[in-house]
Amino acid sequence: MSEEKIKYLEFIQNIVTRMNQNSFMIKGWTVAIVSALLAIYANKENKLFILISIFPVLIFMFLDSYYLWQERKFRHLYNKVLEENESKQIKLFSMNTNVGNECCKICYFKVLFSVTELVFYFSIMLGLVALYFLKG
């Protein structure tokens, strides 16, 4: 494998790592904001704060899904570059993630409703909805 190709793969791996870190931070921000709003709810006993907590969860879910979607596209690009021999189908150092026919299978909505997203975000939303109706 050429030195240029190794450097190219390192660039792609750095992007995948950055997308993964962004996703992790978004999950952290979700927990922090929901916790803060629930603390305000506990202090004020105003159920409106429970409903308000749902909106950041939804926003962060869509944003987290976007980063996960980008991460999957770059992993696909990484695999394509790794598989590529000397055919030069992929321009060296190109960050175009629309490579090959399989790329179309990486759909944003499949990522949005993936197990990793649903378990984290819907469990939070389910807890918020349950808290709202149980504290009637």
N, C-alpha and C positions, 0 to 999 in steps of 0.2 A: 504494500500500500504506500502511495506517495506521501511525502511530507505535507503537501498542500491538502490532500484529501483528509489526512489526520487533523489538520488545523481546522478544516471546514466542519468536520464532525464535532470537534471541540466547541466551535461557535454554536452549532445547533444544540449541543448538550447544555451549554450555558443558558440558552434561551429556555429550554425545557425546565431547567432548574429554577430560573427566575419566575416562570409561570407557576411552578409548584409552590414557591415561596409566597407569591401573591395570593394564591388560593388559600394557603394556610393562614396568612394574615387576615384575609377577609373573614374566615371562620372565627378567628379570634375577636375581630371587631364586632361580629354578629353577637357573640356571647357577651361581650362587654356592654354593648348598647342595650341589649335586651335586659341584662342584669341591672343596668342603671335605671331603665324605665320601670322595672319591677320594684326597685328600691324606692323610687318616687311613689309608685302606686301603694306600697306598704306604708309609707309615711302619710300620704294624703287620702288614701282609701277611695280614690276616684278610678272607677273601672275604665275610664277613657284611656288611661295610660296602658292598659293591657291591649286595647285595640290599636293604639298607636305603635305598640311594639311589633305588630304583625308587618307593618310597612317596611321597616328596615330589614326584616328577615327576608321578605320578598325581593327587595332591591339587591341585597347581598347575594341572594340565591341566583338571580340572573347574572350578576357580575361574576360570581364564582364559576358559574357554568361557562361563561365566556372564556375565562382563563383556562379552565379545564379543556374546553374545546380547542383553544389555540395550542395547548400543550399536546393534545393528541395529534393535531395536524403536524406539529414539529417532530413528534416521535415518528410519524409516518414518513416525513421527509428524511429523517435520520436513517430509517430502515431502507428507504429507496437509495440513498447515497451509498450506504453500506453494501447493498446488493449490486450496485452498478459496477460493471467492469470497465472496459475501455470504450463503451459505446457513446459516452458523453451526452446522454439524453438530458441530464441535469447540468445546467451551467454551473461551473465551479463558483462557490460562495454565493449562490442565489438563495434567497430566503423565501422564494415563492413556494408556498405550501400546497398549491394545487397541482400536485405531481401525480400522474398515473390515474387510472380509472378507479382505484380503491378510495381515493381521496373523497369522492362524492359520498361514500358511505359514512364519513365522519360528519354527522349532522348535528347542528346545535341542539335541536330538540331531543335527540337521542341522549346527548350529554345532560341536558336539563333534567330529564327524567331518569337518569342513571341511578343505580342503587346508592352510590356514594353521596349524591346530592339529596335524594329523597330521604334517606335515613337521617341525615343531619338536620336539614331544614324543616322537613315535615314533622319530625318529632318535636322540634321547638314550637312550630305553629300549633301542633296538636296540644301540647302542654299549655300554650297561651289560651287557646279556645276553651280547653277544659277548665282552666282557672277562671276565665271570664264567666262561664255558665255555672260553675260550682259556687262562686262567690256572689250569687244572686241575692 
